């Protein structure tokens, strides 16, 4: 399981750089613009320059509307700015067909520029609260559009979490569908250390966190700290070892 950490700017990215050995992907977002709020192109460039070259940089394109051309241009901007993982929050898509149209445009725009870029179709565990596509439709949307991964996050950051809206059994089905389609499965949404056992067991490929590695567990007022990143990774590794032992004993 890969660990994706989301700093909100260059200062926090430098804190991530201090903990580079403990994380796998540095994700650029702007939390005050939404769950998958997009940051500025120059911030993506600065963060790309601030973290080790062997750590891929991910960038969110935003909680996007159903405007395929607008979103394709935004996604290309993130790739040009140095991101190799491009995440699109399908906030304004109410049907799978709309979502496939948006993501197909993103895939073409990004991969025409950089064929090795990694495109992530992101939906929301609490989709029922905002009227967007069903979270369990995401793996098929990603497959049909040529994306590389399907992801779930939470749209409304009010203290509720991933498993409050999509219980572990449904998340396991999400992961299974993604893997059957040849995709990676990414899960986020106020994930905490106590969720790692379940996320490991169901086969999650990428876990995305912010609040869990911020002071006080607060994604907005708290700041990312290297020691919290290291502690979170240690818990990830512990669960991975325990799961491997359990599987080997079967």
N, C-alpha and C positions, 0 to 999 in steps of 0.2 A: 504494500500500500504506500503510495506516494503522499508526501505532506506538502500541501499548498498553503502558503501564508500570504495574507493580504495587507501589506502596509498601505497607508493612505497618502504617502508622500516620500520625498527623498530622505528626510530625517529618519523615519521608521525603516526605510529600506536599508539604511546604514546599520541599524540595529539588527536587521535580518542578516546582513552580510557578516556580522560578528558571530552569528549562529549558523553560518552557511552549511557546516558539516551536518547539521541536524534537520535540514529541510531540503526539499527537492525542487520546488517551483516558487518563484516570487511573483505574486499576483498584484497587478496595479489596478486599484479601483478608487472611487471617491465616495465614501460611505454617506456623505451628506447629500448626495444626489440619488440615493436609493440603494437597494440591496446589491445591485450590480452596476452602480453608478460609474460612468466613464470619467476617467481623469484626462488631463490635458496631454496633447502629444509631446510637449517638451518635458513633462513629468515622466512619461514613459521612457523617453530618451535618457533622462538623467538617472533614472533608476536602473536602466540597462547598463549604464556606465558605472553605477555604484556597487553592483553585486558581481560576484565572481563570474567569469565568462562561461564557466561550465554549468551554471545554474540558469535554466530557461526562464524567461520572463513571460508571464501571462498578462493580458490586459482585457478588462471588461469593456464592451462597447456600449453598455448601458441597459436599462430596462426599456427595451426599444418598442416603438409603435409598429403597427402594420404598415410600414412604408419601405418596401424592399430595396428601392434604389438608394434611399437615404441611409439605410443600415449597411448596405454593401459598401458605400463610400466610407462610412465611419469605420468599418472593419478593415478596409484597406489602409486607412490612416493609422490604425493601431499597428498593423504589420509593418508599414513604412517606418514607423517610429521605433521599431526594435522588438516588438512582441512576437514570439513564435507560437504562443498559445493565444487564440482569439476566442473569447467567451461572449456569447450573445444571449441576453435575457429576453425571452419571448413574451414579454409583458403584455403587449398590445395585440397578440394573436389569439383569437377566440376559437379557431378551428385548426385541426392538423394541416389542412390544405394551405391556410395562410402561413403557418409556421414553416412548412416545407418550402414555400415560395421565398420567404425571407432568407432561410438558411441556404437554399440553393444559390441565391445571389451572393451571399457571403462567401460560400465555398469557392465559387468561380472567381470573385474579385481577389480573394486572398491567395489562392493557389496559383492563379495566373502570375502573380507577383513573386510568390515564394512557395514552390511546390511542397517543400518539407514542413510548412506551417501546419499547426494542429488546430482544427476548428471544433469548438465545443458548443453544442446546442443546449442551452440552459432553460429549464422550466422551474416551476415553483411548487413546493409541497403544499402550500396554502393557496393553490390556484382558485379554489372555490370562493376565496375572499375578494378576489380581484377580477374574476371572470375570464381568465385565460385558459389555455389548453390543459386538459387533464394531465397530471404528472406522469401517469403510466403510459401516455402516448409519446413521451419524449424519445425512447429508444427507436421507435419506428420512424419518427420525424427525422432523427439524426441519420438513420440508415438511408431513407429515401432521398435525403438532400446531399448525401456524400460527406457528411460530417464525420469526425473521428471519435467523438465522445458524446455521451448524453450525461447531463448533470441536473441535479435538483438542489435548490437553495430555498430559503423562505423569503417571501416578498415583504412581509410586514414584520419589522423588527420590534416586537412588543413584549419580548420575553418568552414567547412560545417558540418551540423548537421543531426540528425536522420530524422527530418521531411523534410529536403531538398531532401532526397532520397526516403523515404517511407512516403508519406503524411498521415495526421491523419486518413483519411478514411481507408487506407490500413493497418495502425497500428491497427485500431479497428478490422479489419478482422483477422489480426494475433492473436490478443487477443481472439477473438471469437473461432477461430479454436483450439487454445491451450486449452481453457476451455472445448470445446466439447470433446477433447481427454483426459480430466482429468489431464491436466498439468497446472503448473503455467506459466504465461507469464511475462517475464522480458524485459524491454526496457532501453537502454542506448544510448550514442552517442552524447556527448557534450550537454547533457540535461541542461537546465537552469530553473530558478524559473518560468519564464513566460510560460513554457511548462506544468507546474503541473496541471493546470485546465483541459487541454486536456487529459493528462495521467490518471487523476482521473476519468474523465467522461467515458473513453473507458474501464475502468476496469483493468488497469495494476496492477499486483500483486507485482512486485519488480521494483524499479527504481534505476539504477546504475549511480553514479556520481563521478567525481573527480574534474575537472576544476571548477565546480560551487561552490565548498567549498575550493578552493585554493585562496591565495592572488592574486588579479588582474584577477581572472578567468583563470589563466594560468596553465594548467595541468602539464607543464614541469618545468618552471622557478618558479612558485608559490608554496607555501607550504600549506598544509591543516591546517586550524585554527579552534579550537573548536567553536568560536563564529560564524563562517560562517556555520558550521554544524548545530548549534542551530537555526540560522536564516532560513536556508533552511528547516529544519524540521517544524518550525513554519508555513512556507508557505504551506507545505504539509498538515499540520493539518487544516489550514484555508480552503483550498480547499476541504478537506474531509468533513468538517462540512457543507460547502455551498452545496456540492453535495448531502449530506444526506438530507438536508432541501428541496432541489429541488425535490428529489425523493419522499419524504414524502408528498409533496404538490400535487403530480400528482393524 
